[in-house]
Amino acid sequence: MSTGITARRIFPNADRTQRRERGIQLPVSVAIGTDLQRVIDELERVARDHPLVAREAPPKAIVVRLGPDSLGLELQARTEHAEQWLEIRSDLAAAPQRRWKRTGSRFDEPGHPARHDV
């Protein structure tokens, strides 16, 4: 049963237990010229690896905006832990930064940082 654009209740036939899901959208901006596939792969990997992101609906990063000097992407994921969606979204936003700091690699061109428009 749908209860809006980002939440739905699932009633399994076996035990009639309610489970709440919540969609998570994370906008991200990257500079034109950035290796877009690499950014998409990394965002999707970060979401897949998060323990509270739903496994049934794989996370997806899509291009949603083309600007004069940047591209807008959106990471879309779902969680069955609706009450924790803000913390999960924050984790997903911070994970690429932590990885870049640890590995020293980045996706963007020098002087054009990737941004999470949280």
N, C-alpha and C positions, 0 to 999 in steps of 0.2 A: 504494500500500500504506500503510495507516495504522499508525503506530507510537506511538499515544497520542493524547490529546485535542488536543495543540497541535503535533504534528509529523507529517509524512508524507513518504514518499519517492516521487518520481515517476520512472518509468522510461520515457522517450520511446521509441517504437518504432524511430525512425531510428538512434539511436546508443547506446542503453542507458546513457546518462549519468545518474548520480544527482544529484538536486537536493533539498536539504533546505529545507523550509518550517517556519515557526514562527509560531504565533498570538501576538498581542500584545493584552493587555487592560489598559486604563488606567481606573481608577475616578476619577470626578470628582463633587464635591458642589457644588450651587448652592442659593442661598436660594430659598424659596418666593416666587413673584412675579417671578422672573427671566424674561426673554424666552427661553423654553426652545428655541424653534425657532432662534433666533439662536445659542445655545450649540451646539446640535447641528450646525448648518451650519458654524460655525467649527471645531469639533473635526474634522469630516469633511474640511473644506478643508485643514487643517493636515496631516492624515494623507495625503490625496491628493497634496499638494505635496512630501512627503518623498521623496527619491530612492530610498530603500531599502525603501519600502512597496510590496508587490506590486500590480500594476495589474490582474491578472486577477480578483481578489476585492476589489471596492471597500470601503473602510473604512465602518463603520457605527457611529453613536452611538445608544445605546438607553437608555431609562429603566429602571432595575433596582430602585429603592427609593424609597418615599415616606415621609419622616419627618415629624415634627411641625413642623419649621421649615426643612427642606431636602429637595431631591430628589437621589437618587443616579443618576448616569449611568455608562455604561461605553462607552468607545471601543474598538471591536474592529477590528483590522487584521491583516494577514499580511505576512510578509517571506520572501524566498528567501535571506536572509542570516542564518540561524539563529544563527550564532556572534556576531552583533552585536545580538541582539534587546534586550538591556538598554540599550544606548546609544540605540537607536532609540526605545525606550519613554521614556527620559529626554528625548530631543529632543522627542517629542510632548507630554510634560508641560510642558516649558518654553516651547514655541512660543507659546501664547496669552499668557503673561505678557510675553514680549518684544514681542509685537504690541501689547498694551494699553499698555505703557510707551511705545512708539514713537508710537502714535496718540492716546493719552490717553483711549481709550474702554474701557469695561468692560461686562460683562453683568449683573453683580449689582447689587443695591440698595445704597446707601451703608450702611456698617456691617456688611454681610453678605458677606464676600469669598467668591468661588468658590474651592474647594480641590481640589487634585489629591491624592487619598489614595494616594500612591505608597508 
